[in-house]
Amino acid sequence: MQARNRLQAKRARHDTRAWQVKRRERTRQLIELGGLIAKADLIELTGDDRAVILGLLVEAAATLRGEGREQQLTLWRRRGRRAFGSSLSADATSN
């Protein structure tokens, strides 16, 4: 019975049906986006208040719908790249 379950699990991991592949890609994307929220320290800073986190994201989306879209994207992109850079150098020094 266990061998059969393992075989089914192995097959599921290697399932290449289009809907399975799309589902895995979406799951990976959602996990990565959640990681960005954690990396930005929003979970701790908001006390894991999901309404606040969603409010922040809705506010960002509203900003991107405005006239200063390109300028705001440039600013946030720079900040994001700096944050990635600082976390990479912090990871290197902690290893």
C-alpha positions as CSV (number, residue, x, y, z in Angstrom):
1,M,0.0,0.0,0.0
2,Q,2.8,2.5,0.9
3,A,4.7,1.6,-2.3
4,R,1.5,2.4,-4.3
5,N,1.1,5.7,-2.5
6,R,4.7,6.6,-3.2
7,L,4.3,5.7,-6.9
8,Q,1.2,7.9,-7.1
9,A,3.0,10.8,-5.4
10,K,6.0,10.4,-7.8
11,R,3.7,10.4,-10.8
12,A,1.9,13.5,-9.5
13,R,5.2,15.4,-9.1
14,H,6.1,14.6,-12.7
15,D,2.6,15.2,-14.2
16,T,3.0,17.3,-17.3
17,R,-0.6,17.9,-18.1
18,A,-1.1,21.5,-19.0
19,W,-3.5,22.3,-16.1
20,Q,-1.0,20.7,-13.7
21,V,1.9,22.7,-15.0
22,K,-0.1,26.0,-14.9
23,R,-1.3,25.2,-11.3
24,R,2.3,24.5,-10.2
25,E,3.5,27.8,-11.9
26,R,0.7,29.8,-10.1
27,T,1.5,28.1,-6.8
28,R,5.2,29.0,-7.2
29,Q,4.3,32.6,-8.1
30,L,2.0,33.0,-5.1
31,I,4.7,31.5,-2.8
32,E,7.3,33.9,-4.2
33,L,5.0,36.9,-3.8
34,G,4.3,35.9,-0.2
35,G,8.0,35.8,0.3
36,L,8.4,39.3,-0.9
37,I,5.8,40.5,1.7
38,A,7.8,38.7,4.3
39,K,11.1,40.1,3.0
40,A,9.6,43.6,3.2
41,D,9.0,42.9,6.9
42,L,5.3,43.7,6.4
43,I,4.1,40.6,8.4
44,E,6.0,41.7,11.5
45,L,5.3,45.4,11.0
46,T,1.6,44.9,10.7
47,G,1.3,42.2,13.3
48,D,0.2,39.8,10.5
49,D,-2.9,41.9,10.0
50,R,-4.0,40.8,6.5
51,A,-6.5,43.6,6.1
52,V,-3.7,46.1,6.6
53,I,-1.4,44.3,4.2
54,L,-4.2,44.1,1.6
55,G,-4.9,47.8,2.2
56,L,-1.2,48.6,1.5
57,L,-1.3,46.6,-1.8
58,V,-4.6,48.2,-2.8
59,E,-3.1,51.7,-2.1
60,A,-0.1,50.8,-4.3
61,A,-2.4,49.6,-7.1
62,A,-4.3,52.9,-6.9
63,T,-1.1,54.8,-7.1
64,L,-0.1,52.8,-10.2
65,R,-3.4,53.8,-11.8
66,G,-2.6,57.5,-11.4
67,E,-0.6,59.9,-13.5
68,G,2.7,59.4,-11.8
69,R,2.8,55.7,-12.6
70,E,6.2,55.6,-14.4
71,Q,7.9,57.8,-11.8
72,Q,6.5,55.7,-8.9
73,L,7.5,52.4,-10.6
74,T,11.1,53.8,-11.1
75,L,11.3,54.8,-7.4
76,W,9.9,51.4,-6.1
77,R,12.1,49.5,-8.5
78,R,15.2,51.2,-7.2
79,R,14.2,50.6,-3.6
80,G,13.4,47.0,-4.4
81,R,16.8,46.4,-6.0
82,R,18.5,48.0,-3.1
83,A,16.6,45.7,-0.7
84,F,17.5,42.7,-2.7
85,G,21.1,43.8,-2.8
86,S,21.3,44.4,0.9
87,S,19.7,41.0,1.7
88,L,22.2,39.3,-0.6
89,S,25.2,40.9,1.1
90,A,23.6,40.1,4.5
91,D,23.2,36.5,3.5
92,A,26.8,36.3,2.3
93,T,28.2,37.7,5.6
94,S,26.0,35.4,7.7
95,N,27.3,32.2,6.0
